[in-house]
Amino acid sequence: MFFVYILECADKTLYIGSTTDLEKRLYAHNNLKTGAHYTKIRRPVSLVYSETLQTFADMRAREAEIKRLSRAEKLLLISSES
């Protein structure tokens, strides 16, 4: 199983990522030196959106698609999950 996710950082910026273990990756973003540099300097982060995908290729394509969205479109995507 593969995941694409959006995090909201302490400064209200958004971070888009992908992983095979969402819980472990969220822990890394908030607690470890191995978390992404972008989130390390903007902690704490919170998970605001995630999607489950079936293949690695689908995950990477969806991550790229979300990254191309405007901030407003990303917020709309996040709010559609609520």
Secondary structure, DSSP 4 states (H G I P E B T S, - for coil): -EEEEEEE-TTS-EEEEEES-HHHHHHHHHH-TTS-HHHHTT---EEEEEEEESSHHHHHHHHHHHHTS-HHHHHHHHHHT-
